[in-house]
Amino acid sequence: MAFRRVNGVNIHYRLGRQEGRPLVFVNSLGTDYRIWHGVAHALRGEGFRFLFHDKRGHGLSEVPTPPYSMADHVNDLAALMDSCGMKEAIICGISVGGMIALGLAGSRPDLVAGLVLCDTAHKIGTREAWDARIGKVAAEGIASIWPMIEKAWFTEGFRKDHSEVVAGTAAMVTRNPVGGYIGTCFAIRDADYTAVAKSLTVPSLALCGDQDGSTAPEVVRGMAEIIPGCEYVEVAPAAHMICIEQPERTAELIADFAHRHGLV
């Protein structure tokens, strides 16, 4: 296990080999960096140097008192990359991780050579919906909303054929610190990266599960349409968590994107 204190928060991370194009993975709400293991395994030999981390309030990272802002998550990642000597990386984020990737491209363009934006958007949900989720989790815990999350994150077929993976993901999410979960809900609620998305100049790829129940294909496609030159690809069959449901296909699309744009 490796930890670094950045911006006053102890962050759990994992750093791969010391050469190759940096590829930085950023996790979804309520998860830790293990969600990317299948993708990273499929990308072995492609010439990447991986960086994984648990954002504040998640996994083994410290849990500051909520609320958090998206800038908190962005600045944590920037500081971690600086401390690891990383720049000009491909940032691959899923859900809130994609918003963090957008924020990093807007505030620290020196760190970003390309973006892979998975099942995410420049603006996710409404204030009312996030306030309702925050209230329910604060009162009843994360387990109270897991049935809703499960259906949004995984297709019916995957839930049936890979019930053990779904159960493991449920354990990961429901054991996440409530303060970290709620803190990041506040961050998502208040974030709007529309202006950043419209001004991006780096190569960008938007991926979305064809049955995503959290950020529907039309939402992700809408984001791709406002990012100059952004490619959009649907991953099928998959719901929100393409990195778990379709890790090999996700890896294939990342590698193809990087090679076509001369990033490896």
C-alpha positions in Angstrom: 0.0 0.0 0.0 1.2 3.5 -0.8 0.0 6.8 0.6 0.8 10.5 0.1 -0.5 13.5 1.9 -1.7 16.1 -0.6 -3.7 19.2 0.2 -3.8 18.0 3.8 -5.5 14.7 2.9 -3.9 11.3 3.1 -4.5 9.6 -0.4 -4.1 5.9 -1.1 -2.6 5.3 -4.5 -0.8 2.8 -6.7 1.8 3.7 -9.3 3.0 1.4 -12.0 6.3 1.2 -13.9 8.5 4.2 -14.3 8.3 4.6 -18.1 5.6 4.9 -20.7 2.7 7.3 -21.3 1.0 8.0 -18.0 -2.6 6.6 -17.9 -4.4 7.9 -14.8 -7.6 6.1 -13.7 -10.3 8.0 -11.7 -13.1 6.2 -10.0 -16.8 6.5 -9.7 -18.9 7.5 -6.6 -18.6 5.0 -3.8 -15.8 2.9 -5.3 -12.1 2.5 -5.0 -9.4 1.9 -7.6 -10.0 -1.9 -7.8 -12.8 -1.2 -10.4 -10.0 -0.7 -13.0 -8.1 -3.9 -12.4 -9.7 -5.7 -15.3 -9.0 -2.8 -17.7 -5.4 -2.4 -16.5 -4.8 -6.2 -16.9 -6.1 -6.0 -20.5 -3.8 -3.1 -21.2 -0.6 -4.8 -20.2 2.1 -4.4 -22.8 0.5 -1.4 -24.4 3.2 1.0 -23.2 1.3 2.8 -20.4 2.5 3.8 -16.9 -0.6 3.5 -14.7 -1.6 5.6 -11.7 -4.6 4.6 -9.6 -5.9 6.4 -6.5 -8.8 6.4 -4.1 -10.2 10.0 -4.1 -10.8 11.7 -0.7 -13.5 10.0 1.3 -13.2 6.7 -0.6 -11.4 3.4 -0.2 -8.4 3.7 2.1 -8.0 7.5 1.6 -8.7 9.9 4.4 -12.3 11.1 4.9 -12.4 14.9 5.4 -15.6 16.4 6.8 -18.1 17.0 4.0 -19.1 18.7 1.9 -16.4 18.5 -0.8 -16.2 20.5 -4.0 -15.2 19.1 -7.4 -12.2 21.4 -7.2 -11.1 19.5 -4.0 -11.0 16.2 -6.0 -9.3 17.9 -9.0 -6.7 19.6 -6.8 -6.0 16.3 -5.0 -5.3 14.5 -8.3 -3.2 17.3 -9.6 -1.1 17.3 -6.4 -0.7 13.6 -6.5 0.4 13.6 -10.2 2.9 16.4 -9.4 4.3 14.4 -6.5 4.7 11.4 -8.7 6.4 13.4 -11.5 3.5 12.8 -13.9 2.4 15.1 -16.7 0.9 14.9 -20.2 -1.1 11.9 -19.1 -4.2 10.3 -20.5 -6.9 10.8 -17.9 -9.5 8.1 -17.9 -12.4 8.8 -15.5 -15.8 7.1 -15.0 -18.9 8.9 -13.7 -17.7 11.5 -11.2 -14.2 10.4 -12.2 -15.0 11.8 -15.7 -16.0 15.1 -14.2 -12.7 15.2 -12.2 -10.9 14.5 -15.5 -12.7 17.4 -17.2 -11.8 19.7 -14.2 -8.2 18.7 -14.4 -8.0 19.5 -18.1 -9.5 22.9 -17.4 -7.3 23.8 -14.5 -4.0 22.0 -15.2 -3.7 21.5 -19.0 0.0 20.7 -18.6 -1.0 17.4 -16.9 -3.4 16.2 -19.6 -2.6 14.9 -23.1 -5.9 13.2 -23.7 -9.2 12.3 -22.1 -11.2 9.1 -21.9 -14.6 10.1 -20.4 -16.6 7.0 -19.4 -20.3 7.2 -18.6 -20.1 10.8 -17.4 -21.1 14.3 -18.4 -20.2 17.9 -17.9 -23.2 18.3 -15.6 -24.8 15.3 -13.9 -28.3 15.3 -12.4 -30.2 18.1 -10.7 -29.8 19.8 -7.4 -33.1 18.3 -6.1 -32.1 14.8 -7.0 -28.7 15.1 -5.3 -30.2 16.7 -2.2 -32.6 13.8 -2.0 -29.8 11.2 -2.3 -27.7 13.1 0.3 -30.7 13.1 2.7 -31.5 9.5 2.3 -27.9 8.3 2.7 -27.4 10.5 5.7 -30.5 9.1 7.4 -30.4 5.4 6.3 -26.9 4.6 5.0 -25.6 3.8 1.5 -27.2 0.3 1.6 -30.6 1.9 1.4 -29.9 3.1 -2.2 -27.9 0.0 -3.4 -30.9 -1.6 -5.2 -31.3 1.6 -7.3 -27.5 1.7 -7.9 -27.3 -2.0 -8.9 -29.9 -1.6 -11.6 -28.3 1.5 -13.0 -24.8 0.1 -12.9 -25.2 -3.4 -14.3 -27.3 -4.9 -17.1 -29.9 -7.6 -16.2 -27.8 -10.2 -17.9 -24.7 -9.3 -16.0 -26.5 -9.3 -12.7 -27.8 -12.8 -13.5 -24.6 -14.3 -14.8 -22.0 -12.6 -12.6 -23.9 -12.2 -9.3 -20.7 -12.7 -7.4 -19.1 -9.6 -9.0 -22.3 -7.6 -8.3 -22.2 -8.7 -4.7 -18.6 -7.7 -4.4 -19.3 -4.3 -5.8 -22.2 -3.9 -3.4 -19.8 -4.7 -0.5 -17.3 -2.1 -1.8 -19.9 0.7 -2.2 -21.9 0.1 0.9 -18.8 -0.1 3.1 -17.5 3.2 1.7 -17.5 5.9 4.4 -20.8 7.7 4.5 -19.0 11.1 4.9 -17.0 10.5 1.8 -20.0 9.4 -0.2 -22.1 12.4 0.9 -19.2 14.8 0.5 -18.7 13.7 -3.2 -22.5 14.0 -3.8 -22.2 17.6 -2.9 -19.3 18.0 -5.3 -21.3 16.4 -8.2 -24.4 18.5 -7.3 -22.5 21.8 -7.6 -20.2 21.0 -10.5 -20.9 22.3 -14.0 -18.0 21.9 -16.6 -20.0 23.0 -19.6 -17.5 25.8 -20.4 -14.5 23.5 -19.9 -16.0 20.9 -22.2 -16.5 23.4 -24.9 -13.0 24.7 -24.7 -11.0 21.5 -24.7 -8.2 21.1 -27.2 -6.8 17.7 -26.3 -7.9 14.4 -28.0 -11.0 13.1 -26.3 -13.0 9.9 -26.3 -16.5 9.5 -24.7 -17.6 5.9 -23.9 -21.0 4.9 -22.6 -22.7 1.6 -21.8 -25.7 1.2 -24.1 -27.9 0.5 -21.1 -26.4 3.0 -18.7 -29.0 3.9 -16.1 -27.1 6.7 -14.4 -25.7 8.8 -17.3 -27.8 7.6 -20.2 -26.3 7.4 -23.7 -28.1 10.5 -24.8 -26.5 12.4 -21.9 -23.0 11.2 -22.6 -23.5 11.8 -26.4 -24.6 15.3 -25.6 -21.4 15.9 -23.7 -19.4 14.5 -26.6 -21.1 16.8 -29.0 -20.0 20.0 -27.2 -16.3 18.8 -26.9 -14.4 19.8 -30.0 -13.5 16.7 -32.0 -14.6 14.2 -29.3 -15.4 10.7 -30.4 -18.4 8.9 -29.0 -18.6 5.1 -28.7 -21.3 2.9 -27.1 -20.2 -0.2 -25.3 -22.7 -3.1 -25.6 -24.0 -4.9 -23.7 -23.2 -2.7 -20.6 -24.8 -0.3 -18.2 -22.9 2.3 -16.1 -19.9 0.4 -15.0 -18.3 -0.5 -18.3 -14.9 -1.0 -16.6 -16.4 -3.9 -14.6 -18.9 -5.3 -17.1 -16.8 -4.9 -20.2 -13.1 -4.5 -19.2 -11.6 -6.0 -22.3 -13.7 -3.9 -24.6 -13.0 -0.8 -22.6 -9.3 -1.5 -22.7 -9.4 -2.1 -26.5 -11.1 1.3 -27.0 -8.6 3.1 -24.8 -5.6 1.5 -26.6 -7.0 2.2 -30.0 -7.7 5.8 -29.1 -4.1 6.3 -27.7 -2.5 4.7 -30.7 -4.5 6.7 -33.3 -3.6 10.0 -31.6 0.0 9.2 -31.1 -0.2 9.0 -27.3 1.8 5.8 -27.0 
